[in-house]
Amino acid sequence: MIFCDCGIDTGYDAYKALALGADAVAVGRGILAPLLKEGMEGVVKKVRKMNEQLSELMMYTGIADTKSFDSSVIHYKKNNMLSL
């Protein structure tokens, strides 16, 4: 199993990691700032926003569920940066 941690701050980041083959992503650092600023409410808002972003990209790319990710939706720019 592949778990991706570090740098996952948005649902878009999670989508890329899952499309590249991760089985799961961790967002500990991504929820730290909202936790410190707003407590539990901040974390809930952040996680909901990330879920919305992930769902949005899944809809745009025709991914029906989390078992259907496929790296063909990932494109590389000339400088080797990932892009959707």
Buried (B, 14 or more C-beta within 10 A) or exposed (E): EEEBEEEBBBBBBBBBBBBBEBEEBBBEEBBEEBBEEEEEEBBEEBBEEBEEBBEEBBEEBEBEEEEEBEEEBBEEEEEEEEEE
